[in-house]
C-alpha cells in the first residue's frame, strides 16, 4: 500500500482525476453485459486498525500478503465502514445498505432488565430476538443470492451472525447458527481446507464462485503462536499489544495462503479479490480490551479501513485518494460479475472512476452494542457522522451525538461512553468537527472555530437520515 498523500497533493490529484474522467473513457468499466463471469473472493479482516499494515508505515508489523494485495491492486486508503461494530458492519456488506435501513444495528437483541442471558428465560428472549434480526436480513436482496441468478455458487466461512449460512443466501457454508459463527470460526485459525474444497468443486462443475472469507482475526482471543508472541514482545512493553500484533500477522499468513492457492490453481487472473475490515481496533496496553476511539466509537479508529480490489491484468494497480465505503462492495462486485444491481443502493462501483470521483461525501452511524429496540434503529442510536472531501485537501469529519437535534438522550448502555476522559462532554451531547487529513487521530475539535462548516455538514447529515425524535 502506498504512503498516504498529503492534503495538498490530494487536491491536485482530485483535480487531475476529474479532468481525465471528463476527457477520456479509456479507464471506464466496460458494460456489465460484456464481461465474462469472474470469481470473487471477499476477504474481511476482523477488528483491525487502519494503520496496522506494514505498507502504510507501521514500524513493527509484518504483513507481506496484505502488502502484496496493495501492491497489485486498486487501493482506497481512505475507506470507511458505516458502523464500527461487527454484526451491523457485516450485514451492510452483504445487503449494500446502511444499518438503519436493514435494522441490524447492534450485535445482540435487547435484554430484559433483571433477566440474565444464560437463564432459561434469557436464552428464550435471545433466540427470539435473533430470529427477528435474521428476518430483517431476509427483507433485502443479498449479494450471494443476486450472484446465484447468474449461476454463481457461494461459500460462507468465518464470522457470520445471522443464523445458518443459508440465511445469507450462500449455497454452502460452515456456520450452523451460533452467535459469532460457530464452526465457521475454524477458518484461518485452524484450517483453510473448506475454501480449497469448495473452489475445487466449482472448477469441476465449471461454476463461477463467491467466497466469503471472514476469519475471526485479528479479533480476540489474541492467541497467536508462541513464536509470534516472542517476536512482538521484543518490540513492545505490553504483552496485550504483542499478542494483538501476533494475530495481525497470523491473519496475514492466512491471506497469503489464499493468494498462493489462487496462483497455484491458475485462478488469480479470473478472480476479483476484495479486501475490507469490518471495524477498527486499538488495543488497551494495560488490559487488552479495545481502547477509546476504536471499536464502537464514531472515530476513524473504529470506522476507517483500507479497501482493496485486485484482479491481475484487469484492474490497474494504483492508489486512489478518493473516499470509499464498504457499501460500495456490493455494486462493485455485481458490476464486475455482470449482474444488475438493485435499485437505490447507496454505494457506487469502485471500478467506475467517474462515479468515484463525483462522490465527495460519506455518511454513517453508530449504535449501542445491544439493541434497545429490534425494529426502531433510532432508539439505539449513539452518533451520526459524515466525512466530506474538499478541493483544498481538507477532509472534514462531523460527529453528531443522538442527543443533538432529535430531542433525546443517549440510550442507557455501556457503548455510549467510549472515552472516559470526555464523559461530561458526551453526556452534554457535544458536536465534534475534525480535519482528518491533518488530524487523523481526531484530537483537535474544530466545531467552535468553524460553525459554518458544522451547519453545512449537519444539513447534509439531516438530509441523509434524520431519525425520529426520541422521548427523554
N, C-alpha and C positions, 0 to 999 in steps of 0.2 A: 504494500500500500504506500503510495507516495506521501511525502510530507504535506500537511495541510497548507493551503495557500494563505498568504497574508491578506488582511482585509482589502488593501489597495489592489493587489493582484486579482482578487476575486471580482472586483468591479470591472477591471479591464477584461478579464476572461468572459464575464457575463455579456459585456457589450459585443465582443467578438463573436460569441456564440449566437447572439441574436442576428447579427449581420449575416453570418454563414447560413443560419436557418432560413432567412428570408430570401437569400440569393441562390441557394443550391439545395437540391433534394437528394444529393448523391448518397448521404448517410441516412436517409429516411428508411424506416422499416418497411419492407415490402408488404403488400396487401396480404392479409391472413389467408386468403383463399389460394394464394400462390405458393404457400410454404408446405413442404412435406412435414409429416408428424415428427416432432422432436421428443426425445425422452426428457424428463425433468427430475432433478434431484434437489430437493429443498432441504438445506442444512440450517437448523435452528439451534443456535447456542442458547444456553440457559443461565441467566444471572451472570453476565459478564460486562464489565465497564468498557466504554467505547475507546479508552486509551490502552486497553490491555492486549496489545498486539506489538510484536517487535517492529513491524513495518511502519507503525506510526511513532516509533521512537521510544517504546518502553525500554528502560535501561537494563532489565533483567530477564524478561520473559523470552522463551524460545518458542516461536510459533511458525516453523517453516512451511507447514501446509497452508495455513491461513495467509501467510505472506505470498505463497505461490498463487493462491486464488486472486489476491490483489494484483499481483504482477501480470497475470494472464487474463484479467477480466476488466469489466467496466465497474469502477468503484465510486460510490457516493459516500464520502466520509461524513457528510452532514445528513445522515439518515435518522429517522425517528420512528418510534412505535407510538400509537395513540394513547396508550395507558401503560403505567410502569409496574404491572403485575402479570404473572404468568398466564393464568386462565383467560382473562379477558383479552390479553395480547394475542394468544394463540387462536382464540375464537375470531378475532379480527382478521388474522391472516387467512383463515380458511373461508370466511364469508366475504372479505373485502369491505367490511362495514365497521363503523365506529361502535364502541361498546354501548353507547346509549341507544344505538339502533338495534343491535342484536340482544341487548338487555342482559348479557352475561358480563356484568361489570365488576365482579369480585371473584375470589377463589371459591368461597363456600356459601351455601344458603344461609338464611337468617337462623339465629338460635333463639330459643325461648328462655327468658331470664329465669335463673334458678334450676334449669334443666341441663345437666351435663351431657355432652355429646356421646359419651360412652354408656350412658344409661339406656335401658330399653326404649323409653320414650324419646330420648335424644337421638338414638340411632334411627328410629322411625321417622322423626322430623327431618333428619339429614337426608335420608334416602328419598323421601317425598320431595324435598327441595331440589335435590339433584335431578330428579325426573322432570321437574318444571324447567330447570335450566337447560336440560337436554332438548326439551320441546321447543324452547326458544331458538336453539340452533337449527332445528328442523324447519323453521319458517323461511329459511333463506336458501338460495341456490349456493351450493358448496363446491369448492374447486374440484375435488375428485369426481363428483357427480357430473359436473359440466364437462370434464375431460372424458368421462365414460361415454358421452354421446358421440365421440369420435373414436371409440374403440380402445381407450386407454385402460389399462389395469393400474391399480394403485395400492401402495403398501403403507400402513401406519406403523411406525416404530417410535419408541421413546415416550416423551411427555404427551399425555392426552387426558383431558379432564372430563370429557362428555360421554362417559359410559363406554359401552362396547365400541370397538373401532368402526363398526358399520354405521354408527350414528353420524360419523363424519363423511359417509359416502365412499369409504375405502372398500375396495374389493377384497383385500386381505389385510391382516393386521396382527399385532401382538397383544394389545391391551384388551382385557376382558370386561373391565368395568370399574376398576379401582380408582381411588381419588387422584393420584398423580399419573397413573399409567400402568400399575401392577407389572405384569410380565414384560411389558414394553420397555421397562426401565433397565433391562439387561443389555439393551443395545448400547454399544460404545463403552460400556463399563465392563462387560463380561464377554461379549461376542459381537461379531459383525455378520455372522453367517446367515441370519434371516434375510438380510438385504441381498447377499450374493445368490441365495437360493431363489429368491423372487425374481431377480433380474434374469437368472438363467432360464427360469420357466417362461418369462416373457419373450426371451430370444427364441426359444424353441417354438413358441406359438406365434412368433412374428407380430407381437403386440407392442405398441409404444407404452411407456410406463411413467408413473409418478412415484417417487419415493419420498415419504415424509420422514426425514432423519432428524429426530429431536431428542438426542440423549440428554439425560439429566446431568449435564456437565457444562461449565464447572460448578453448577449448583451443589449445595451441600447434600449429603455428607462430603466434606472435604477430606477425602481419604485416599490420596494418591499413593503410589508405591513408595517404599522407604527410600529408594534411590532418589526420587524426585523431592521428597521432603528434606533429605540431607543436602541436596544441591541448593535448594532455595533457602534453607535455614542459614546457609553461609552468607546469604545476601540480605537478610533482614533480621531484626531483633525479635520479630513477632512470629511465633510458631503458627498462629492462625493465618497470617498473611502468606507464610511459606506454603502451607497446605493449600490455600486457595490458588496460589500461583502454580503449584504442582497439578492441580485439577485443570487449570487452563492448558498446560502442556499436554496433559492426558487427553483432553478434548481434541487438541490439535493433532495428536497422533492418530486418533480415530478418523479425523477428516483426511489425513494423509493416506491412510489405508484405503479409504473410499475412492480418493482420486487415483491412487495407484491401480486399483481394481478397474476403474473405467479405462485407464490407459492399457492395462494388460489385456482387457477384453475388446480393445479397439472400439470403445463406445464414446470416448471423450468428444469427438467431433460431431456426434449426433445427440449430445446430451447438454441441455441447459442446466447449469448448476447455479442455484440462487442461495445466497447466504444472508442471514439476518440474526440478530439476538432478540429474545423475547422481552427482556428488560435488563437494565443495568444493575450493577452491584459494586459496592465499596465495602471492603472488609474492615470491621472494627478490630483494630490490632489487639485490644485488651480482651475481648470476649468472643470474637469470631463471628458474631452476628453481622447483619448489614448495618452500615453506618448511616447517619443522616445524609440527606441529599443523594440517596441512591434509590434502591428499590422502594416502591410505594410512594415516592415523592414526585413532585412536579418539576424537578430539576433535571438538567441534562444527564447527570449521573445515573438517573433511573430511566430516562427516555431515549437518549441518543444511542445510535448504533450504526456502524458501517453497513451498507447494503451493497452486495457484490453480485455481479452477473458474469458468468463465464461460459463461452462456447467457442473453442478454438476454431479459427477460420470463418467464424460468423460474426462474433462480437469483437470489435476492435478494442484491445486493451488500452485503457485510459482512465484518468481520474476526473470526475465531474465536480465542480464546485456547487452544483445545484442542490436544492433541498430534495429529499426523497423520504418516502414513508413506507412502512410495511404494508399499508393499504394499497400500495402500487403493485404488490407482488401478484395479486390475482389478475388484474388487467394485463400485466406484462406477460405472465405465463399463458393466459388464454390467447393473446395475440400471437405469441410465438408458436403456439400449437394449432393455430387456425380455428379456434373455437370462438364464436360470438360471445361477447361479454353481456351480462345482464344490464338492463337499463339502470342508470342512476348511481353507478359505482363512483365513490368519491375519489378514488385513486386514478393515476394516469399510467400509461405504458412507458416504462423507463427506457425502452429502446426507441421511442419516438422523441427525437431531440427537440422538435418544435413544441410538443406538449410539455416536456420537462422544462424547457426554457421559459415558456409562457407562465408557468406557475411560480409565484414568488412567496406563497404563504401556506403554512400547515397549521392544523388545529388538533387539539387533543384534550383529554380529560382524565382525571384520577379519582378513584373511588375507594371506599373502605375495603379492607381485605375480606371481611364477612359482610354479605349483603344485608342492608336494613330492610329492603323490600324486594321481592322476587320480580315484580312487574314494573315498578316505578324507579327508573335509574336516578332521578333527581334526589330521592331520599337517601341515597348512598354517596352522593357527590361530595367531594372534598375541594377539588380545584378544576377550573377550566384553564387552558393555556393556548397560546398561539406563538408561532415563530414566523417572522417576515424578513425577507432578504431585501436589502436596499441597494441601489445602484452605486452608492458611495462606499460599499463594502461592509456597512453595518449589518448585523443580524439581530434584530430586536426580538426579545422573548418577553412576553407578558404573561403573568400568572395571576389569576383572579380567584380568590377563595370563594367557596359556595356561600359564605355569609354576605358577600357583596352583591347588591343589586337584585337578590332574589328573596330578601326579607327573612332569611332563616338562620339557623345555627349549624355548626358542624355536627354531624352525627356522633353520638356518644360511642366512640370506638378508638382503639389504640392507634389506628392508622392516621389520625388527623394530626398528630404531633410528631413530625419527622425530625425536628431539630429542637432538643430541649432548651437550648440557649435562646431560641426565638419564641418560646412558648407564648409569652404575653402578646407578641405580635400576631401570632396565628389566631389566638383567641379573639383579638380585635378585628381580625379579618383584613390584614394589610395587603394591598395590591403591590406586586413586585414587577419591576421592569429592569431587564439586563440587556447589554450588548454582548451576546455570547460569542461574537467574533473576537473581541478584545478581552472579554472577561468570561472565559469558558467555565470557570468554577462558580459563576454567579455569586460574587462576593459584594459587588457594589450596586445597590438598589438605586436606579435612576428615575424612579417614578416621580419623586419630588421635583427634580430639575426639568423633567420633560412631561408636563401634564398634557401637552398637545398630542404627544405620541400615545400616552395612556388612553386618552379619549378616542383617538382614531382606531387603535387596536381593539379597544373594548367594543366599539361599534361593530367592527368586523366579527368579533367573537360572538356578540349577541345575534348578529345576522346568521352566523353558522348554526349555533344552538343556544337558545336561552331557555333554561329549564323552568318548569312550573314552580312558582314560589312555594317555598316550604313554610309551614306554620312554625313559629317559635315554640 
